[in-house]
């Protein structure tokens, strides 16, 4: 639920013309939320020798956070522009 709220707020920031710095801030908050949810699993997996797998998963999570918040932010900008406001 918290991840949905972060993505939704990113869209609202785009719609209400928030600073462009809102997009990386939302991506960082989504990224930290994702890492916090999977911290223990990543630590245990790294301890048994799968550090490369964990690093790959965290990198993909980071890219997904940046892409999803960016898509929502710019969708909000596009909707505002198309609505003529």
Beta strands, then each sheet from edge to edge (+ up, - down):
end
